[in-house]
Structure formats: C-alpha cells, structure tokens
Amino acid sequence: MRTIALQTQTSEQVGIVIENDEIIEYISTRPKVKTLSGSIYLGKVGQVNKDLQAAFIDIGEERKGFLRRESIPWAHAPIESTLTEGQSLIVQVIKEPLGVKGAQLSADITVPGLLVIYQPFGKRVSVSKKMDSVQAGKLKSLVNEQLRSEEGVIVRTAAANVSATIILNEINQLRSQWESLMLRESTAKIRKMVDDPILPDQLIRKHPLSKVKEIVVDNSQLSQSIKNRYPLLAEKVKWVKTVSSYTGKSINEVQSQLIQPVVRTEQGMELIIEHTEAMTVIDVNSYKYKQKSLSSFQKLEMNKEAAKEVAKQIQLRNISGMILIDFISMQEKKHEKELLRYMKTVVKKDPVVVTVLAMTKLGLMEMTRKRTWTNIIGELRVSQSPAFSEDTLLFRLERELFENIQSEAVLIAISPSLYERKKQLLSNDISSKIPQELFVRTASEVPGWQIELEGSLTMIREAIKRRGYHVDNLF
C-alpha cells in the first residue's frame, strides 16, 4: 500500500509516494514555474496549416499551442475546412512546451476523476486494458447506457472493484462540472478556464484508489479541500503538522540522492545515469564482482537485479524520452531476449507509459518513457560547464608566463590543491625557466590560478608587503 505525502507549507511544494518504506515517486512545484498539462483554455485559432493538417492556437501563454487535426473529435474534413482563423476554441494541454515548441493541445476535452475520465465529445466508452475482459464488458455496457450520443468515458483500472452506483455517481459529478463550466462561459476572451495542478490533484489521481493507504498533508485547509473534491478518499486523508516527521523521509535528503549520477544496490550492482540533450544513458556495472569470472547465466541474473533498479530510478527521477541501457554483456542471445521480457514486466508497475523496444547490435537496450510533468534533474541540478583538469591548468599557467608576461615581476594566486599538484607533476620549478621574478601565494578562494599583479620588481614587493601576503619565490 502507498502513502502519498504532500509538503505544501514551504514555497517549493513537494509530493512523495512511499511504498514498502521506499520512495517510489517525487514531484515538486515552484513559484513562477508553470505546468500547463491538463489545463483547459479558451483559445483563438491562429494559423491553419493545411500541409501539416494542424493549427496554431493562441492560449495566452508565451508560445502558441499546436493542435493536430486528429485531436479534434468533430474533424471529418481537412483542417482548413474544420477551423478558421480567429475562431474561439476550447482546448486542453496534453503535453508541456519543450524548447522552442509550444504546448501540444487537444480539442477532445477530458475531465478526470478517480475512477473514470469524462469526455464531453468522446462518443465512445473505453475500459482499461488491465481489467478482466468479462468485467470490462459489463462496465462498458453499463456506462454506455448512461451517456448521451456525443459523450465518452474512459474507465480506469481503479474502477475494477467499485460498485456500479459509485462509478455512475462519479460520471454524473464530472458531467456536472463540465456543464457548470460551460454555463459560466460568456465572453470570447483568451484565458485559462480550468487549472489542473500537479499537487495535489494529478498526483492523487495517478495512483489507483485500491493501492492508496493514506494521503498525508501538512495543511488543514488543503486536507479539507481534498476530502471535498474526492469523497471516496475522505477517510484516507490525514492532516499532520510536519510531513517529514510523520514519514521519516527528509525532502532535502531525497533531493540530494536524486542528483547523484551513481546508484548502488545492496546486491552489488551499480548504475551510472547520464543525461544528454537527446537521451538518457544508463551504464550498468557489477562493482562487487569486477575481479570474478561470471557465466552468462550469472550475468543474466545480475542484469535482472539491475533492471529492477533501472525501473525504480526512471520512475523516481521522472526520466522521459529515449533511454539507452548498457547492461553487463551476455554471450547468449536467448539471455538478451529473456532480459527484454523481464524489463517489460518490471516497468508495468510504472503509472507512466514505458515502451521497451529492443536490444541494439551493440547490446544496448532501447526504451522510451512518456514525457510528463517537469524535468526533476533539470530543476534540482546546475549544469556543469566544461572545466580543465588540474594538470592542464598548470601547463596553461606555464605557457601564459612564457608567452604573454612582459613585466619584470608577476604575482600569482593559486589554489592549494593546484599548488600541491604542481609538486607532484613537475620536478623543475617554473620560476627557473622564465626571465620574470615570480611570486606565488596560495588562495583557497581562487579556482585554479589567476595573475593578480604584474609590473616592476619594486612595485610587486611593496604590494606583497602592504597586503601581508606570504609568498613563495620557487614554483
């Protein structure tokens, strides 16, 4: 059973999901950082592109949204015959803006609940594929009888063990929400009509009702609000003063773990997770068995252990897009196929769609994960600029002194670690090779080295004395 814990009293609001005393999901929202997915807008049609069979919709955000023809339920003709420029249109964001691209939109509006998703223009009933076929058939017939011709409903897995009355009540509740929204619609002004916040709503709906043990909140008003919006969860909502004290999980510690590229398991496996612009690459090592000779079967079993951790980490870190995994090499193709089957099994626990594709000729496993919500690592971690090694810094300093310093004397500040590295790397003093008088001081605040002062010998000595520096003439 899962605990959904919401820390909302701080400026950065955080939600974590705990199962078997392990955090399986982390998400945060920050002030002035917009998340658009799920929100409903009254937009205005801009350019209609017949070549792309798509339209650009002004929804009042920084960039126009992109609406494909197939995302318009009533589009039975080409898009240029379906939409006209300047037309008002209700749309919903289905994918966040990315880079220079605007949000991806749909005119097939969804109003989500815990058990079903109501579609005002859906025109059909769909049932979760995870549900038993006999039960799915019964539910489909039951729901169909309650819908108008233009309406649709998606029955979620969470509805499997719930009475028909409760399911129909939720459909009526969601329909009423939509109708109330339409009654309030009176102007053609571009605006956001419905906000669907990640915390608490999207996170709560993401996890099946039957698997949620409790929802822990540190805000009494929010606690009551969740109870009112989701009556089926009312008994599971609990207000606590401090989420971290109740769960025993420190948010700061969780964030510190999330930004680490190396993950080690108790079974001796090591994952190195690297993010690039195009994909995420995960390298699997067996750090406890580096000196041992292993059979192909042993490697398969170790790779299976690693696969479980990979599935856990991509969910916890919300890794999306293309993912390449370099498992421990196995000699037999049948073991590669078995590993593929195993990975397909373990990723089924992820509420987000994960597609395991194939093993490449080089033995890399290819998979993709649907992009949802925010990029956790991008939020938490600063991208590191390329930096020179200490050895390179020393050689560059020597070259700078040889080529570019024309003064009689020079004062250099150098980091303590670089100063020590020079002693290990160079047997001869740099100062003996150059015509200038060289003065070097160590300074912990200096990254690498910097030339502080150059000029006459008298000027440099006076500056050193005035500033109280301890310097070295031999370097």
RODO-2510 file (C-alpha; in nm, 4 decimals, decimal comma):
residues 475
     n   res          X          Y          Z
     1     m     0,0000     0,0000     0,0000
     2     r     0,1133     0,3532    -0,0770
     3     t     0,1367     0,6714     0,1253
     4     i     0,1038     0,9968    -0,0669
     5     a     0,2716     1,2725     0,1371
     6     l     0,2273     1,6391     0,0474
     7     q     0,4536     1,9088     0,1901
     8     t     0,2790     2,2348     0,0958
     9     q     0,3690     2,4894     0,3656
    10     t     0,7024     2,5791     0,2052
    11     s     0,7492     2,7886    -0,1112
    12     e     0,8592     2,4795    -0,3015
    13     q     0,5759     2,2308    -0,2617
    14     v     0,6730     1,8637    -0,2755
    15     g     0,4821     1,5386    -0,3133
    16     i     0,6343     1,1967    -0,2497
    17     v     0,4859     0,8491    -0,2805
    18     i     0,6082     0,5832    -0,0382
    19     e     0,5624     0,2078    -0,0837
    20     n     0,7228    -0,0594     0,1365
    21     d     0,9089     0,2211     0,3156
    22     e     1,0771     0,3284    -0,0096
    23     i     1,0092     0,6482    -0,2027
    24     i     0,8904     0,5474    -0,5496
    25     e     0,7919     0,8906    -0,6771
    26     y     0,8938     1,2528    -0,6233
    27     i     0,7442     1,5688    -0,7722
    28     s     0,7688     1,9373    -0,6856
    29     t     0,6132     2,2663    -0,7886
    30     r     0,7859     2,6015    -0,7529
    31     p     0,6684     2,9634    -0,7554
    32     k     0,6562     3,1148    -1,1060
    33     v     0,7271     2,7772    -1,2708
    34     k     0,4251     2,6934    -1,4856
    35     t     0,2955     2,3461    -1,5528
    36     l     0,0242     2,3504    -1,8185
    37     s    -0,0679     1,9828    -1,8721
    38     g    -0,4337     1,9102    -1,8040
    39     s    -0,5348     2,2775    -1,8011
    40     i    -0,8280     2,3832    -2,0200
    41     y    -0,8134     2,7098    -2,2174
    42     l    -1,0429     2,9192    -2,4288
    43     g    -0,8099     2,9884    -2,7178
    44     k    -0,8209     3,1571    -3,0552
    45     v    -0,7236     2,9870    -3,3800
    46     g    -0,4173     3,1455    -3,5396
    47     q    -0,2513     2,9998    -3,8457
    48     v    -0,4168     2,6930    -4,0011
    49     n    -0,1518     2,4884    -4,1825
    50     k    -0,3054     2,2548    -4,4380
    51     d     0,0302     2,0890    -4,5165
    52     l     0,0758     1,9848    -4,1529
    53     q    -0,3005     1,9375    -4,1044
    54     a    -0,2616     2,1302    -3,7819
    55     a    -0,3373     2,4719    -3,6351
    56     f    -0,1546     2,7073    -3,4004
    57     i    -0,3790     2,8214    -3,1161
    58     d    -0,3248     3,1335    -2,9054
    59     i    -0,3955     3,0302    -2,5453
    60     g    -0,2463     3,3370    -2,3800
    61     e     0,0844     3,1717    -2,2934
    62     e     0,4340     3,2642    -2,4133
    63     r     0,4108     3,0433    -2,7216
    64     k     0,1104     2,9344    -2,9246
    65     g    -0,0121     2,5800    -2,8767
    66     f    -0,0112     2,3169    -3,1516
    67     l    -0,3344     2,1334    -3,2398
    68     r    -0,3369     1,8407    -3,4811
    69     r    -0,6429     1,7553    -3,6883
    70     e    -0,6694     1,4095    -3,5305
    71     s    -0,7078     1,5783    -3,1895
    72     i    -1,0342     1,7419    -3,2977
    73     p    -1,3205     1,4932    -3,2404
    74     w    -1,5587     1,6537    -3,4909
    75     a    -1,2983     1,6962    -3,7700
    76     h    -1,4322     1,4802    -4,0549
    77     a    -1,2828     1,7032    -4,3247
    78     p    -0,9385     1,8598    -4,3769
    79     i    -0,8400     2,1012    -4,1006
    80     e    -0,8748     2,4066    -4,3280
    81     s    -1,2427     2,3160    -4,3626
    82     t    -1,2816     2,2490    -3,9900
    83     l    -1,1215     2,5575    -3,8325
    84     t    -1,0986     2,9201    -3,9391
    85     e    -0,8515     3,1847    -3,8261
    86     g    -0,9848     3,3968    -3,5410
    87     q    -1,2311     3,1268    -3,4268
    88     s    -1,2672     3,0743    -3,0491
    89     l    -1,1977     2,7178    -2,9424
    90     i    -1,1831     2,5285    -2,6128
    91     v    -0,8635     2,3208    -2,5931
    92     q    -0,6696     2,1238    -2,3341
    93     v    -0,2937     2,0936    -2,2910
    94     i    -0,1793     1,7313    -2,3331
    95     k     0,1975     1,7899    -2,3493
    96     e     0,4144     2,0600    -2,1932
    97     p     0,6018     2,3167    -2,4051
    98     l     0,9538     2,1972    -2,4821
    99     g     1,2379     2,4155    -2,6060
   100     v     1,1023     2,6459    -2,8765
   101     k     0,7895     2,4351    -2,9215
   102     g     0,4613     2,5413    -2,7671
   103     a     0,2254     2,3159    -2,5746
   104     q     0,0586     2,0291    -2,7589
   105     l    -0,3199     2,0652    -2,7475
   106     s    -0,6330     1,8584    -2,7906
   107     a    -0,9934     1,9640    -2,8531
   108     d    -1,1034     1,6235    -2,7173
   109     i    -1,1502     1,7568    -2,3634
   110     t    -1,1124     1,5234    -2,0650
   111     v    -1,2455     1,5817    -1,7136
   112     p    -1,0599     1,3305    -1,4921
   113     g    -1,1868     1,1629    -1,1778
   114     l    -1,0568     0,8855    -0,9557
   115     l    -1,2462     0,6071    -1,1337
   116     v    -1,3300     0,7431    -1,4785
   117     i    -1,2335     1,0171    -1,7214
   118     y    -1,5315     1,2020    -1,8678
   119     q    -1,5080     1,3200    -2,2308
   120     p    -1,7780     1,5678    -2,3399
   121     f    -1,7065     1,4937    -2,7090
   122     g    -1,5627     1,1419    -2,6763
   123     k    -1,8526     0,9431    -2,8361
   124     r    -1,7310     0,6071    -2,7018
   125     v    -1,6502     0,4097    -2,3895
   126     s    -1,3015     0,2717    -2,3328
   127     v    -1,2015     0,0424    -2,0482
   128     s    -0,8527    -0,0058    -1,9047
   129     k    -0,6677    -0,2965    -2,0676
   130     k    -0,5529    -0,4066    -1,7224
   131     m    -0,9095    -0,5008    -1,6314
   132     d    -1,0537    -0,8508    -1,6642
   133     s    -1,2272    -0,8852    -2,0057
   134     v    -1,5592    -1,0078    -1,8615
   135     q    -1,5769    -0,7276    -1,6066
   136     a    -1,4641    -0,4778    -1,8710
   137     g    -1,7516    -0,5828    -2,0970
   138     k    -2,0080    -0,5405    -1,8204
   139     l    -1,8777    -0,1978    -1,7235
   140     k    -1,8735    -0,0855    -2,0858
   141     s    -2,2393    -0,1789    -2,1330
   142     l    -2,3400    -0,0188    -1,8022
   143     v    -2,1655     0,3111    -1,8758
   144     n    -2,2877     0,3237    -2,2371
   145     e    -2,6484     0,3238    -2,1167
   146     q    -2,5856     0,6399    -1,9136
   147     l    -2,4176     0,8502    -2,1823
   148     r    -2,5553     1,0904    -2,4388
   149     s    -2,4608     1,0328    -2,8018
   150     e    -2,1735     1,2836    -2,8071
   151     e    -2,0245     1,1856    -2,4704
   152     g    -1,7462     0,9427    -2,3925
   153     v    -1,5860     0,7876    -2,0853
   154     i    -1,2583     0,6122    -2,0108
   155     v    -1,2991     0,3640    -1,7261
   156     r    -0,9791     0,3462    -1,5222
   157     t    -0,8266     0,0382    -1,3574
   158     a    -0,9237     0,1830    -1,0197
   159     a    -1,2914     0,1162    -1,1039
   160     a    -1,2377    -0,2629    -1,1107
   161     n    -1,3550    -0,3338    -0,7537
   162     v    -1,6008    -0,0472    -0,7107
   163     s    -1,9797    -0,0722    -0,7240
   164     a    -2,1662     0,0431    -1,0345
   165     t    -2,3513     0,3072    -0,8327
   166     i    -2,0292     0,4780    -0,7238
   167     i    -1,8934     0,4731    -1,0795
   168     l    -2,2114     0,6270    -1,2226
   169     n    -2,2174     0,8874    -0,9465
   170     e    -1,8680     0,9992    -1,0433
   171     i    -1,9653     1,0234    -1,4110
   172     n    -2,2594     1,2463    -1,3156
   173     q    -2,0367     1,4573    -1,0908
   174     l    -1,7800     1,5111    -1,3701
   175     r    -2,0547     1,5891    -1,6219
   176     s    -2,1954     1,8499    -1,3836
   177     q    -1,8500     2,0087    -1,3503
   178     w    -1,8255     2,0416    -1,7284
   179     e    -2,1782     2,1793    -1,7658
   180     s    -2,1177     2,4354    -1,4909
   181     l    -1,8040     2,5462    -1,6744
   182     m    -1,9991     2,5919    -1,9972
   183     l    -2,2701     2,7927    -1,8208
   184     r    -2,0073     3,0331    -1,6902
   185     e    -1,8665     3,0776    -2,0410
   186     s    -1,9863     3,4187    -2,1605
   187     t    -1,7004     3,6001    -2,3387
   188     a    -1,4603     3,5120    -2,6183
   189     k    -1,1561     3,6423    -2,4294
   190     i    -0,8492     3,4149    -2,4418
   191     r    -0,7911     3,2724    -2,0943
   192     k    -0,7328     2,9668    -1,8775
   193     m    -1,0685     2,8172    -1,7825
   194     v    -0,9583     2,5260    -1,5642
   195     d    -0,6305     2,4691    -1,3843
   196     d    -0,5321     2,1097    -1,3088
   197     p    -0,2481     2,1364    -1,0559
   198     i     0,0093     1,8593    -1,0257
   199     l    -0,0129     1,8916    -0,6473
   200     p    -0,2365     1,7624    -0,5154
   201     d    -0,4785     1,6642    -0,7954
   202     q    -0,2725     1,4979    -1,0675
   203     l    -0,0534     1,3105    -0,8190
   204     i    -0,3551     1,1772    -0,6278
   205     r    -0,5373     1,0639    -0,9437
   206     k    -0,2238     0,8965    -1,0782
   207     h    -0,2348     0,6198    -0,8181
   208     p    -0,5197     0,3649    -0,8085
   209     l    -0,7663     0,4073    -0,5243
   210     s    -0,7150     0,0495    -0,4036
   211     k    -0,3377     0,0995    -0,3646
   212     v    -0,3525     0,4213    -0,1609
   213     k    -0,3294     0,3608     0,2122
   214     e    -0,3284     0,7279     0,3182
   215     i    -0,2792     1,0835     0,1967
   216     v    -0,0744     1,2856     0,4426
   217     v    -0,0984     1,6662     0,4229
   218     d     0,0649     1,9412     0,6312
   219     n    -0,2094     2,1952     0,5602
   220     s    -0,5509     2,1612     0,7272
   221     q    -0,7302     2,3665     0,4601
   222     l    -0,5860     2,1577     0,1792
   223     s    -0,6758     1,8443     0,3721
   224     q    -1,0410     1,9508     0,3815
   225     s    -1,0322     2,0562     0,0176
   226     i    -0,9100     1,7100    -0,0904
   227     k    -1,1866     1,5458     0,1120
   228     n    -1,4468     1,7657    -0,0578
   229     r    -1,3136     1,7074    -0,4101
   230     y    -1,2557     1,3343    -0,3696
   231     p    -1,5196     1,1941    -0,1292
   232     l    -1,4009     0,8376    -0,1946
   233     l    -1,0664     0,9298    -0,0382
   234     a    -1,2024     1,1286     0,2575
   235     e    -1,1267     0,8598     0,5168
   236     k    -0,7691     0,8239     0,3908
   237     v    -0,6770     1,1926     0,4165
   238     k    -0,4769     1,2810     0,7268
   239     w    -0,3520     1,6194     0,8468
   240     v    -0,0132     1,6233     1,0212
   241     k     0,1988     1,9106     1,1459
   242     t     0,5205     1,8012     0,9724
   243     v     0,5266     1,5568     0,6816
   244     s     0,8957     1,4658     0,7236
   245     s     0,8476     1,3772     1,0914
   246     y     0,5468     1,1594     1,0116
   247     t     0,7017     0,9725     0,7178
   248     g     1,0615     0,9663     0,8419
   249     k     1,1693     1,0943     0,4989
   250     s     1,3630     1,4215     0,4689
   251     i     1,2868     1,6078     0,1462
   252     n     1,6348     1,7639     0,1449
   253     e     1,7942     1,4192     0,1719
   254     v     1,5733     1,2874    -0,1088
   255     q     1,6813     1,5749    -0,3352
   256     s     2,0464     1,5095    -0,2518
   257     q     2,0038     1,1465    -0,3601
   258     l     1,8203     1,2389    -0,6802
   259     i     2,1035     1,4498    -0,8212
   260     q     2,3648     1,1767    -0,7717
   261     p     2,4519     1,0091    -1,1046
   262     v     2,5688     0,6877    -0,9364
   263     v     2,3239     0,4477    -0,7688
   264     r     2,4427     0,1338    -0,5891
   265     t     2,2201    -0,1546    -0,4875
   266     e     2,2547    -0,3908    -0,1926
   267     q     2,3112    -0,6755    -0,4391
   268     g     2,6356    -0,5156    -0,5644
   269     m     2,5062    -0,3541    -0,8829
   270     e     2,5957    -0,0005    -0,9860
   271     l     2,4030     0,2301    -1,2200
   272     i     2,5641     0,5388    -1,3720
   273     i     2,2912     0,7691    -1,5033
   274     e     2,3902     1,0367    -1,7538
   275     h     2,1529     1,2873    -1,9135
   276     t     2,2144     1,4388    -2,2560
   277     e     2,0036     1,6724    -2,4703
   278     a     1,8738     1,3825    -2,6807
   279     m     1,8519     1,0904    -2,4380
   280     t     1,9376     0,9368    -2,1021
   281     v     2,2124     0,6748    -2,0911
   282     i     2,2343     0,4250    -1,8039
   283     d     2,5516     0,2195    -1,7635
   284     v     2,5259    -0,0973    -1,5524
   285     n     2,8302    -0,2277    -1,3645
   286     s     2,8889    -0,5032    -1,1109
   287     y     3,1235    -0,3241    -0,8745
   288     k     3,1366    -0,6154    -0,6254
   289     y     3,2338    -0,8702    -0,8902
   290     k     3,4913    -0,6892    -1,1060
   291     q     3,7663    -0,9452    -1,0495
   292     k     3,5454    -1,2521    -1,0882
   293     s     3,4724    -1,4613    -1,3928
   294     l     3,0968    -1,4907    -1,4431
   295     s     2,8880    -1,7233    -1,6554
   296     s     2,6300    -1,5836    -1,8980
   297     f     2,3530    -1,7071    -1,6652
   298     q     2,5077    -1,5272    -1,3671
   299     k     2,5294    -1,2113    -1,5761
   300     l     2,1610    -1,2500    -1,6668
   301     e     2,0610    -1,2732    -1,3006
   302     m     2,2715    -0,9676    -1,2170
   303     n     2,1200    -0,7782    -1,5079
   304     k     1,7721    -0,8632    -1,3809
   305     e     1,8617    -0,7102    -1,0445
   306     a     1,9863    -0,4030    -1,2270
   307     a     1,6670    -0,3913    -1,4381
   308     k     1,4549    -0,3632    -1,1233
   309     e     1,6659    -0,0689    -1,0069
   310     v     1,6514     0,0943    -1,3521
   311     a     1,2698     0,0754    -1,3484
   312     k     1,2657     0,2239    -0,9984
   313     q     1,5036     0,5095    -1,0855
   314     i     1,3323     0,6187    -1,4077
   315     q     1,0031     0,6481    -1,2178
   316     l     1,1572     0,8188    -0,9146
   317     r     1,3576     1,0663    -1,1257
   318     n     1,0781     1,1047    -1,3848
   319     i     1,3198     1,0260    -1,6671
   320     s     1,1429     1,0561    -2,0018
   321     g     1,2094     1,0392    -2,3739
   322     m     1,4669     0,7999    -2,5175
   323     i     1,6581     0,5813    -2,2711
   324     l     1,9578     0,3596    -2,3562
   325     i     2,0787     0,0997    -2,1060
   326     d     2,4196    -0,0657    -2,1293
   327     f     2,3766    -0,3863    -1,9285
   328     i     2,6571    -0,6309    -1,8486
   329     s     2,7383    -0,8105    -2,1738
   330     m     2,5931    -1,1594    -2,2111
   331     q     2,7215    -1,4144    -2,4595
   332     e     2,3913    -1,5858    -2,5377
   333     k     2,1137    -1,4177    -2,7397
   334     k     1,8475    -1,6132    -2,5515
   335     h     1,9556    -1,4377    -2,2324
   336     e     1,9231    -1,0973    -2,4034
   337     k     1,5675    -1,1902    -2,5055
   338     e     1,4880    -1,3038    -2,1534
   339     l     1,6204    -0,9752    -2,0131
   340     l     1,3977    -0,7848    -2,2555
   341     r     1,0931    -0,9826    -2,1397
   342     y     1,1868    -0,9223    -1,7759
   343     m     1,2257    -0,5475    -1,8267
   344     k     0,8838    -0,5313    -1,9943
   345     t     0,7408    -0,6949    -1,6829
   346     v     0,9048    -0,4685    -1,4224
   347     v     0,8129    -0,1403    -1,5975
   348     k     0,4426    -0,2323    -1,5888
   349     k     0,4331    -0,1008    -1,2308
   350     d     0,5110     0,2484    -1,3593
   351     p     0,1903     0,4580    -1,3950
   352     v     0,3533     0,6365    -1,6905
   353     v     0,3705     0,4572    -2,0268
   354     v     0,7098     0,2882    -2,0762
   355     t     0,7872     0,1118    -2,4047
   356     v     1,0724    -0,1394    -2,4083
   357     l     1,1827    -0,1646    -2,7718
   358     a     1,4786    -0,3938    -2,8444
   359     m     1,8465    -0,4719    -2,7985
   360     t     2,0733    -0,2966    -3,0492
   361     k     2,3543    -0,4704    -3,2356
   362     l     2,5918    -0,3277    -2,9791
   363     g     2,3921    -0,4874    -2,6959
   364     l     2,2213    -0,1721    -2,5676
   365     m     1,8596    -0,1872    -2,4559
   366     e     1,6363     0,0795    -2,6098
   367     m     1,3279     0,2071    -2,4343
   368     t     1,1130     0,5190    -2,4176
   369     r     0,9038     0,6761    -2,1424
   370     k     0,6236     0,9243    -2,1974
   371     r     0,7154     1,2813    -2,1057
   372     t     0,5084     1,4056    -1,8104
   373     w     0,5311     1,6926    -1,5656
   374     t     0,8665     1,8585    -1,5004
   375     n     1,2290     1,7599    -1,5540
   376     i     1,3326     1,6843    -1,1944
   377     i     1,7074     1,6722    -1,2565
   378     g     1,6945     1,9937    -1,4596
   379     e     1,5231     2,1659    -1,1676
   380     l     1,7480     2,0347    -0,8928
   381     r     2,0914     2,0353    -1,0514
   382     v     2,3038     2,3044    -1,2134
   383     s     2,4535     2,2041    -1,5474
   384     q     2,8284     2,1871    -1,5137
   385     s     3,0342     2,3983    -1,7562
   386     p     3,3334     2,2240    -1,9194
   387     a     3,6400     2,2632    -1,6968
   388     f     4,0110     2,1957    -1,7375
   389     s     4,1852     1,9319    -1,5304
   390     e     4,4432     2,0461    -1,2730
   391     d     4,7278     1,9151    -1,4893
   392     t     4,6007     2,1171    -1,7857
   393     l     4,5666     2,4285    -1,5683
   394     l     4,9331     2,4009    -1,4673
   395     f     5,0519     2,3648    -1,8248
   396     r     4,8370     2,6617    -1,9293
   397     l     4,9867     2,8731    -1,6473
   398     e     5,3387     2,7846    -1,7582
   399     r     5,2551     2,8714    -2,1200
   400     e     5,0958     3,2027    -2,0147
   401     l     5,4123     3,3020    -1,8273
   402     f     5,6368     3,2063    -2,1186
   403     e     5,4354     3,3736    -2,3932
   404     n     5,2424     3,6703    -2,2562
   405     i     5,4084     3,8240    -1,9500
   406     q     5,6453     4,1114    -2,0423
   407     s     5,6822     4,2723    -1,6977
   408     e     5,9820     4,2483    -1,4656
   409     a     5,7831     4,0654    -1,1943
   410     v     5,4481     3,8917    -1,1542
   411     l     5,2286     3,7910    -0,8573
   412     i     5,0128     3,4825    -0,8973
   413     a     4,7378     3,3451    -0,6716
   414     i     4,6879     2,9682    -0,6954
   415     s     4,4518     2,7223    -0,5286
   416     p     4,6068     2,4976    -0,2584
   417     s     4,5190     2,1786    -0,4485
   418     l     4,6810     2,3073    -0,7686
   419     y     4,9882     2,4144    -0,5709
   420     e     5,0257     2,0598    -0,4324
   421     r     4,9610     1,9077    -0,7734
   422     k     5,2478     2,1107    -0,9210
   423     k     5,4903     1,9490    -0,6737
   424     q     5,3785     1,6026    -0,7888
   425     l     5,3674     1,6775    -1,1607
   426     l     5,6721     1,8972    -1,2318
   427     s     6,0189     1,8201    -1,0980
   428     n     6,1675     2,1515    -1,2157
   429     d     6,0497     2,4906    -1,0941
   430     i     5,8612     2,7018    -1,3475
   431     s     6,0254     3,0102    -1,1945
   432     s     6,3696     2,8872    -1,3086
   433     k     6,2567     2,8798    -1,6737
   434     i     6,1231     3,2329    -1,7115
   435     p     6,3016     3,5707    -1,7069
   436     q     6,0459     3,7348    -1,4752
   437     e     6,0666     3,7330    -1,0967
   438     l     5,7783     3,5069    -0,9899
   439     f     5,5856     3,5391    -0,6626
   440     v     5,3209     3,2779    -0,5808
   441     r     5,0696     3,2721    -0,2972
   442     t     4,8053     3,0090    -0,2197
   443     a     4,4437     3,1266    -0,2009
   444     s     4,1552     2,8879    -0,1301
   445     e     3,9029     3,1282    -0,2867
   446     v     4,0739     3,1069    -0,6284
   447     p     3,9524     2,8339    -0,8655
   448     g     4,2753     2,7226    -1,0354
   449     w     4,5014     3,0249    -1,0770
   450     q     4,4940     3,3928    -1,1596
   451     i     4,7531     3,6616    -1,2279
   452     e     4,6923     3,9226    -0,9574
   453     l     4,9550     4,1799    -1,0423
   454     e     5,2400     4,2404    -1,2861
   455     g     5,4880     4,5256    -1,3055
   456     s     5,8291     4,6293    -1,1696
   457     l     6,0018     4,4197    -0,9045
   458     t     5,9800     4,7089    -0,6561
   459     m     5,6055     4,7563    -0,7114
   460     i     5,5292     4,3859    -0,6654
   461     r     5,7362     4,3614    -0,3441
   462     e     5,5672     4,6698    -0,1983
   463     a     5,2228     4,5289    -0,2811
   464     i     5,3068     4,1971    -0,1152
   465     k     5,4305     4,3747     0,1986
   466     r     5,1306     4,6097     0,2112
   467     r     4,8788     4,3262     0,1758
   468     g     5,0585     4,0993     0,4208
   469     y     5,0904     3,8100     0,1766
   470     h     5,3028     3,5031     0,2397
   471     v     5,4593     3,4194    -0,0951
   472     d     5,6903     3,1619    -0,2484
   473     n     5,9661     3,2557    -0,4964
   474     l     6,0274     2,8995    -0,6055
   475     f     5,7415     2,7488    -0,8010
***
